[in-house]
Amino acid sequence: MTIPESGGHPGFDFAKIRRAQGDHVITSHMDRSQADSDLLVSNLVGRVWRDAHLPRRSSADLCSQSRMSNPYVNTPVPDADQYYPLNDPSIGKPLPAKPYPQNAKIPLLFQPLTLKGVTFKNRIWASPMCQYSSDNGHATDWHLVHIGGFATRGVGAICLEATAVVPEGRISPQDAGLWTDTQMEPLKRIVNFCHAQGTLVGVQLAHAGRKASTYAPWVHLNAAKTQRAPTWVAGKDEDGWPDNGTPTLS
């Protein structure tokens, strides 16, 4: 399998792989794609996110139309809540075979994938990663930078970290949540940013069960290994809920 180059943009570290694989594909270092979406929440079994609207025209069409009228305008992503440059092709999508002949045959990893009417620009997906950095379940700028960084580097899809459907379902007091309406807007901000880069977003709805109300890993044991908590259970004075669900960890 051949490996694409990130077009000079700091992104996936393909250097070592390319040395082993030889020829490579050149991909765009900026994105020219946007998906207009809404964040929908259901209170049935959990809460589900999905894209409510698909773009009627492709970003390539929008770019072409804009450049035909004025080719020297730095075109913005349409319908975004602030200015982002509209990139063509999307970050993570191969540049055309002309003038990049090595892109005549694209590895499967970098080809689009369509599932039930939803098209991912490539097959690189970022798995959910707990950050233990939410404010009473609300996403913060930490999450915007963390998740947004994957989007600006061209992944096809991102699955957000374990997101509790009830407050007592969090792993730690600083886990993400989606049990109240005020948590929707900061998440929507992140999703909108990712969509403006052509990246789709999902969420790992979760309930920690008996492992709820526990410390973040570095709170239980610091990196220098000079401080270890006597238990994994976060107490009431530590924003935990040790008596709600009765954690059994010690």
C-alpha positions as CSV (number, residue, x, y, z in Angstrom):
1,M,0.0,0.0,0.0
2,T,1.3,3.5,-0.8
3,I,1.0,6.3,1.7
4,P,-0.1,9.9,1.0
5,E,1.9,13.0,1.9
6,S,0.2,15.7,3.9
7,G,1.1,18.4,1.5
8,G,3.4,20.1,3.9
9,H,0.8,20.6,6.6
10,P,1.7,19.2,10.1
11,G,-0.5,16.2,10.4
12,F,-0.1,12.4,10.4
13,D,3.5,11.3,10.6
14,F,3.9,9.3,7.5
15,A,7.6,9.8,7.1
16,K,8.7,6.5,8.6
17,I,5.9,4.6,6.7
18,R,6.8,6.2,3.4
19,R,10.5,5.2,3.8
20,A,9.3,1.6,4.1
21,Q,6.6,1.8,1.4
22,G,8.3,3.8,-1.3
23,D,6.0,5.8,-3.6
24,H,3.4,8.0,-2.1
25,V,0.3,9.9,-2.9
26,I,0.1,13.7,-2.5
27,T,-2.9,15.0,-0.5
28,S,-4.3,18.4,0.1
29,H,-3.0,20.2,3.2
30,M,-6.1,22.3,3.5
31,D,-9.8,21.5,3.4
32,R,-12.4,22.7,0.9
33,S,-15.4,20.9,2.4
34,Q,-18.2,21.8,4.7
35,A,-21.3,20.1,6.0
36,D,-24.2,22.1,7.4
37,S,-25.5,20.2,10.4
38,D,-27.7,20.3,13.5
39,L,-27.1,18.4,16.7
40,L,-30.2,16.4,17.6
41,V,-30.8,14.8,20.9
42,S,-33.1,12.0,21.8
43,N,-34.1,10.9,25.3
44,L,-35.1,7.4,24.5
45,V,-32.3,4.9,25.3
46,G,-29.5,7.5,25.2
47,R,-28.9,10.6,23.2
48,V,-28.0,10.3,19.6
49,W,-26.2,12.7,17.3
50,R,-26.6,12.8,13.6
51,D,-26.3,15.1,10.7
52,A,-29.6,16.8,9.9
53,H,-28.7,18.4,6.6
54,L,-26.4,17.3,3.8
55,P,-25.0,20.0,1.5
56,R,-27.0,20.5,-1.7
57,R,-23.8,21.4,-3.6
58,S,-20.3,20.1,-3.2
59,S,-17.6,22.3,-1.9
60,A,-15.8,21.8,-5.2
61,D,-18.8,23.3,-7.1
62,L,-18.9,26.2,-4.6
63,C,-15.1,26.8,-5.1
64,S,-15.5,26.7,-8.9
65,Q,-18.4,29.1,-8.9
66,S,-16.6,31.6,-6.7
67,R,-13.3,31.4,-8.6
68,M,-15.1,31.9,-11.9
69,S,-16.4,35.2,-10.7
70,N,-13.2,36.2,-9.0
71,P,-10.3,33.7,-8.9
72,Y,-8.3,35.7,-6.4
73,V,-10.7,35.7,-3.4
74,N,-9.9,33.6,-0.4
75,T,-13.4,31.9,-0.4
76,P,-14.9,31.2,3.0
77,V,-16.7,28.0,4.0
78,P,-20.4,28.7,3.2
79,D,-22.8,28.9,6.1
80,A,-20.1,28.6,8.8
81,D,-20.6,30.7,12.0
82,Q,-17.2,32.4,11.4
83,Y,-14.6,32.7,8.7
84,Y,-12.7,29.5,7.6
85,P,-11.0,29.3,4.2
86,L,-12.8,26.9,1.8
87,N,-10.3,24.4,0.7
88,D,-10.4,22.3,-2.5
89,P,-10.0,19.4,-2.2
90,S,-10.8,18.6,1.4
91,I,-8.0,18.0,3.9
92,G,-7.2,14.3,3.6
93,K,-8.5,14.0,0.0
94,P,-6.0,13.3,-2.8
95,L,-5.0,16.1,-5.1
96,P,-5.8,15.5,-8.8
97,A,-3.7,13.1,-10.8
98,K,-2.8,16.0,-13.0
99,P,-0.3,17.5,-12.1
100,Y,0.3,14.7,-9.5
101,P,0.6,11.5,-11.6
102,Q,1.4,9.4,-8.5
103,N,-2.3,10.0,-7.5
104,A,-3.6,8.1,-10.5
105,K,-4.1,5.1,-8.2
106,I,-5.2,6.0,-4.7
107,P,-4.8,3.5,-1.8
108,L,-8.1,2.3,-0.4
109,L,-7.4,4.0,2.9
110,F,-7.7,7.4,1.2
111,Q,-10.7,6.6,-0.9
112,P,-14.2,7.8,0.1
113,L,-16.5,5.5,1.9
114,T,-20.4,5.7,1.8
115,L,-22.5,4.1,4.5
116,K,-26.3,4.5,4.4
117,G,-26.1,7.7,2.4
118,V,-23.3,9.3,4.5
119,T,-20.0,9.7,2.7
120,F,-16.7,9.9,4.6
121,K,-13.9,11.6,2.6
122,N,-11.4,8.9,3.6
123,R,-11.3,5.8,5.9
124,I,-9.1,7.3,8.7
125,W,-11.2,7.6,11.8
126,A,-10.2,8.9,15.2
127,S,-11.3,6.7,18.1
128,P,-12.9,8.2,21.3
129,M,-10.4,9.4,23.9
130,C,-11.3,10.3,27.4
131,Q,-9.9,13.8,28.3
132,Y,-11.2,14.1,31.9
133,S,-11.5,17.8,31.2
134,S,-15.2,18.7,31.1
135,D,-16.8,21.3,33.3
136,N,-19.9,19.6,34.9
137,G,-20.2,17.6,31.7
138,H,-19.8,20.6,29.4
139,A,-17.1,20.6,26.6
140,T,-14.5,23.4,26.9
141,D,-12.0,25.0,24.6
142,W,-9.7,22.1,25.4
143,H,-12.1,19.8,23.5
144,L,-12.4,22.2,20.6
145,V,-8.6,22.3,20.2
146,H,-8.2,18.5,20.8
147,I,-10.9,17.4,18.5
148,G,-10.4,20.3,16.0
149,G,-6.8,19.3,15.6
150,F,-7.8,15.9,14.1
151,A,-10.2,17.6,11.8
152,T,-7.6,20.1,10.5
153,R,-5.3,17.2,9.8
154,G,-7.7,15.4,7.5
155,V,-9.3,12.5,9.3
156,G,-12.5,11.3,7.7
157,A,-14.4,10.9,11.0
158,I,-14.0,11.5,14.7
159,C,-15.8,9.7,17.6
160,L,-16.1,11.9,20.6
161,E,-15.1,10.5,24.0
162,A,-17.3,8.6,26.4
163,T,-20.2,11.0,27.0
164,A,-22.5,10.2,29.9
165,V,-26.2,10.2,29.5
166,V,-26.8,11.0,33.2
167,P,-24.5,12.8,35.7
168,E,-24.0,9.7,37.8
169,G,-22.9,7.8,34.7
170,R,-19.7,9.7,34.3
171,I,-16.4,7.8,34.9
172,S,-14.9,10.8,36.7
173,P,-16.3,14.2,37.9
174,Q,-14.7,15.8,34.8
175,D,-16.1,13.4,32.2
176,A,-18.2,14.6,29.2
177,G,-21.9,14.6,29.4
178,L,-25.1,15.0,27.4
179,W,-27.9,14.9,29.9
180,T,-28.9,18.6,29.9
181,D,-29.6,21.1,27.1
182,T,-26.8,23.5,28.1
183,Q,-24.3,20.8,27.1
184,M,-25.5,20.9,23.5
185,E,-24.1,24.3,22.4
186,P,-20.4,23.7,23.3
187,L,-20.6,20.3,21.6
188,K,-22.3,21.8,18.6
189,R,-19.5,24.4,18.3
190,I,-17.0,21.6,18.0
191,V,-19.1,19.6,15.5
192,N,-19.6,22.7,13.4
193,F,-15.9,23.4,13.3
194,C,-15.2,19.8,12.2
195,H,-17.9,19.9,9.6
196,A,-16.3,23.1,8.2
197,Q,-13.1,21.0,7.7
198,G,-15.0,18.2,5.9
199,T,-14.8,15.8,8.9
200,L,-17.9,13.9,10.2
201,V,-18.4,13.5,13.9
202,G,-20.0,10.8,16.1
203,V,-20.2,10.3,19.9
204,Q,-19.7,7.4,22.3
205,L,-22.7,7.6,24.5
206,A,-21.8,6.0,27.8
207,H,-22.6,5.0,31.4
208,A,-19.8,4.0,33.6
209,G,-21.9,1.7,35.8
210,R,-20.1,0.5,39.0
211,K,-16.9,2.3,37.8
212,A,-18.5,5.7,38.1
213,S,-17.3,8.5,40.4
214,T,-13.7,7.6,40.1
215,Y,-10.6,9.7,39.8
216,A,-9.0,10.8,36.6
217,P,-5.9,8.5,36.1
218,W,-3.4,11.3,36.9
219,V,-5.3,12.2,40.0
220,H,-5.1,8.7,41.3
221,L,-1.4,8.5,40.5
222,N,0.6,11.4,39.3
223,A,3.1,11.2,36.5
224,A,6.1,11.3,38.8
225,K,4.6,8.5,40.8
226,T,5.2,10.4,44.0
227,Q,1.5,10.7,45.0
228,R,-1.0,7.9,44.9
229,A,-4.5,8.1,46.2
230,P,-5.6,5.4,48.7
231,T,-8.7,4.7,46.7
232,W,-10.0,5.1,43.1
233,V,-13.4,6.5,44.4
234,A,-13.9,10.3,44.2
235,G,-15.7,11.5,47.4
236,K,-18.4,14.1,47.7
237,D,-15.8,16.8,48.6
238,E,-14.1,15.9,45.4
239,D,-17.2,16.4,43.2
240,G,-17.9,12.7,43.3
241,W,-21.1,10.8,44.1
242,P,-19.8,7.7,46.0
243,D,-23.2,6.8,47.4
244,N,-25.1,7.1,44.1
245,G,-24.4,3.8,42.4
246,T,-22.2,2.5,45.2
247,P,-18.8,2.2,43.4
248,T,-17.0,-1.1,44.4
249,L,-13.5,-0.1,43.3
250,S,-10.9,0.3,46.0
